[in-house]
């Protein structure tokens, strides 16, 4: 999970709506349903997230999926945060076509739609936490797991978040495993041919315009110190 640095406020209309926030779950549901400027807000979110899903780090736009606006603290429990830009993120799977395709396979639904209104503020690791990346590690078989060396309470938080968001759904595991294998093949080729690893790493960890490649955190972990060096020189804002 890559930490998100909030930029701006999501546009004029969101700001105006937040001046008089809902006070109940019913109001939050009704007013959010009727809010007519979600496309503007979603684009603001995707721009600050470099087009990555806030939880899974997939590039939904590159694999035929969509996004939805996620209330990190659910609006059913925190109605006053319904229009608070600091509580919003762009999560993969839109609320229509993607879910219709996946609902027959509930084990595949992930991210904000898997989380729903379930939320323990003590346990949940939020994508808005500056240190959220330290909780997770990625394995060659596509799984995401608690990072080695965490304190017991942080292991519990990582486990809770992975399960709540279904970050080890078969779909995500398959994507991550394929990406790991591709990175391994590229690494091996560069080692054999003496090509620059810095150039290889920069292709996937340095933003191209306002976009990053999928699975930023996995790639960063895979290349270790080389990745840290490239980011420090070419994209220090991502450290």
N, C-alpha and C positions, 0 to 999 in steps of 0.2 A: 504494500500500500504506500503510494507516494504522497507525502504531505502536500496539502494545497495551501498556497498563499493567497488569501483573498485580495482581490483587486476591484476597486470601484464599489458600486452599490446596486448593480443589477438594473439600472435604468430608472427613469423618472416615475413611471407608473407603479413599479414595485415600492419605491420609496414613499409615494403618496398613500398606497394601501397600508403600509406599515405605520403610518401616523395614527391610524385608528385600528389597532390589531383586534382580531377576534378574541372573545373571552370564553368560548366553549368549543367543544369538539364539533358540535353541529354547525356553529357559525364558521369555524375553520374549514370544514368540508364544503359548505355551501359557497363561501366566498372564494375559496381557491378554485372550485369547479367553474365559477363564473369569471374568473380573472382572465382577461382577454389578451394578455401581453406575455404569455409564457415563452413564445419563440424568442423574444428579445432577451429574456432572462436566461434561457437555456444557452443561447449563443455566448452571453457574457461568461457563464460558468465554463463552457467548453474552452473558451479562449484562455482562461486562467488555469485550466487543467491540461492545456496543450493537447486537447481532443481526447484525452484518456478517460475511461470510466473511473469514477472516484474510488471505487472499491476493488475492481478486478484488474484495472489497467489495460483492458482490451481497447482496441480502436474499433468501436462498434461500426463506425461508418465504412470501414474497410472490409467488413465481413458480412455486410447485408443486414445489420441490425440497427436499431435506433437507440435513443436515449430518453430518459424522463427526468424531471426535476425531483430530486430526492430531498425530503426533509430529514436531515440527520437526526435531530430530535423530533420524533413524530408529532405531526400537528394535532393528532387526536389526544395526545398527552400534554402537549405544550402549544396550545392554540395561539398564544401571544407571539410565537415565533414563526407563524405561518408565512409572513411576508418579510421576515428578517433575513436579509441576504447572507448574513454570516452563518445562518443555519442551512443554507441550500447548497446542493452539489448536483452535478450531472452524473447519473448512474445509467449503466447500460440496461437495455431492454425497455422499449417504449411500452405504453400502457394499452396498446391495441394489437397490432399485427404480431409483434414478437411474443407477447404472452399467449396469444391465441395458438401460436405454433408450439409453445412449450408446455402449456397447461396439461396436455395429455401425458407429459412426462414431468411430473412435479419435481423429481430429483434434479432436473436440469435448471430450474429457475434459481437465479442467484442475484446477489446485490440487493438493491433497495426493495425489490419486490419479494425477495425471500425474507427480508427483515420485517416488512410490514409495519405494524404498530408495536412489535416487541422491541423493548429497549431498556437496558439497565445502565443508567449513566455511570455507575461505579465500574462496571465491567467492560463496557463497550469501548473499543479503540476507534476513535474518530479520525477520518481523513483530514480533519482540520487541526489535529494535534501536530505540532511541529516535529515531535519525535515518534510519530506513528510507525515509521519504517523499521525502527529498532525491534519491534515485536515479532517480525515475521522473517522466515527463511524459505527458500525455494529448493525443491529437490529435483533430481534428474527425471523422476517418474511423473512429474507434473504437479505434485502436491505442494501446498503451502502449509507450513508447520510453525509452531513457536520457535523462535530463534534460540540456539544454545546459549546458556549462560544467563538466562533471565531469572530473576527472583521468582519464587513460587507464585506470588500474587500476579505477577506480570504474565507468567505462563497461563494462569487461569484466564486472564483478560484476553490473551491471544487466542486461546482455545474457544472461548465464548464467541469472539468476533468471527472467527473462521466458520464456526458452525451456524451462527445466526445468519450470516450472509451467504452461506453455502458456497464458500470460495473453493471447495474441493468438489464441486459438481463434476460429473463425468465430462461435460462439455468443456469446462475450463481446464480440467486436468489434461485433456487431450491436446488442447491448444498450447498449453505451457510445455508439455512434453515434446511436442513437435518443435517448438521454438528452441528449447534447450538442445535438442539434437542438431538443429540447424546451426546454432552457435558453436557447438562442439566441432562440427564438420568444418566450419569456417576457421575456427581457431587452429585446428590441426593442419589445414591447408596453409595458413599463414606461417605456422611454425616450420613446416617442411620447406616452404619456398622462401623463407626469410623476409616475408612482407611485413609491413608496419602494422603492429597491433593497435597503435594509437589511431591510425586511420580507420581501421575496422570498428573500433569502439565508438569513435566519433559519429559514425553513420547512424547509430541507433541510440546514442545517449545525448547528443547535442541537438537542440531543436532545429528543425528545418522550417523557418518562418515561425508560425505559431503552433507547430505540431511536433510531437514526439512519436517515436515508434512504440508499438505495444510492448507491454511487460518491461517497462523501464527498470523497476526494482530487481526483477530477475536478472536482467542483463547486467545491471550494476554489480550485483552479487557475483555473477559468473566471472566477470573480468577482474574483480577485486581491486588490488592496488593500481592496476593499469587504468581502470575506470575512474578511480578517484583522481589520478593525475590528469586525465583528459578533462574531467569535469572542472577541476581546479583551474586549468588553463583556459578552457574554452567556454564553459558554462557555469561559473561559480555560483550563480543564482540558484542552481539546482542542488547544491550541496547542503 
